[in-house]
Structures are given as structure tokens and as C-alpha cells.
Amino acid sequence: MSFEEIKELIGIVSESNLSKFAIKNSDVEISIEKGGVVTEVVSAPQPVQVVQQEVVSAPQVESKVGTTLNSPMVGTFYAAPAPNAQKFVKVGDKVSKGQTIAILEAMKIMNEWESDMDCKIVKVLVEDGQPVEYGTPIFEVEKL
């Protein structure tokens, strides 16, 4: 089962009235439970291919503390391209629309996350390496 097929399957389940879904074929077994939790993925050993792809941002949310940039997907948040590398953005940085602000890793795929607006980083709300859900506020920003 390809990554695209799995993404399509997750989308179908999230838009349906189902609370749980499971599928099994000769090389993969997937069980999905609503709430963004993948309860089990069992797969035959296959080579892992790392692909970078653009992530479309989740909507910004106006809150009491300001505007937030929210995770567009479930994954692991990385503030820098490598463990000892400089962070993409830090507090006080002015960010341009289309600028890479983080990496979100999902299923061993590193997804570059680009800002969808001009803004200033006010606060980073999660720790580097922390797992995040879809819609998790990651950055508090000030629109420019």
C-alpha cells in the first residue's frame, strides 16, 4: 500500500461517521481510530525512502494570546533541518510567506512546513522532537 493510498484512506475515515477502521492485505495491516490515533501498523520489511514534500498549512487561529500557526498534520515537530543545525525560525524572527518554518516527520517522511503568511514569531509553543496532532498550535505569531 503506497503512502498516497494511506493518506487517502485517512482522509476518507476522518470525513466519515466511522469511529474505527481496519484493513489488512498481504503486506500491510492498518487500524485507525478517530482522534488522530493510529493504533497499529504492521508491515513487511521494505526499503525506506525519504521524500521531502510541501505541507499545506492548517488554518491560523485567532486566540486570546494572538494568532497561532497550527500543525497541518500528525507527526513529529523539528525546529531545525538536522540535530546540530540552526533552527528555521526563532522568537523575534520575521517570516515571509512561503518560508520554511519547521519540518514535520510523518511515517519516516520529512515534510517541510512553509508559512502561509508574513508574520513575526512571538513564541514557540512546542518542544523540538515533540509529537503533534493535526491542528496543534506550534507558533504564536503576530501578523505583519
Sequence and secondary structure as in RCSB ss.txt:
>XXXX:A:sequence
MSFEEIKELIGIVSESNLSKFAIKNSDVEISIEKGGVVTEVVSAPQPVQVVQQEVVSAPQVESKVGTTLNSPMVG
TFYAAPAPNAQKFVKVGDKVSKGQTIAILEAMKIMNEWESDMDCKIVKVLVEDGQPVEYGTPIFEVEKL
>XXXX:A:secstr
  HHHHHHHHHHHHHSS SEEEEE SSEEEEEETTTEEEEEEE         EEE     EEETTEEEEE SSSE
EEESSSSTTS  S  TT EE TT EEEEEEETTEEEEEE SS EEEEEE S TT EE TT EEEEEEE 
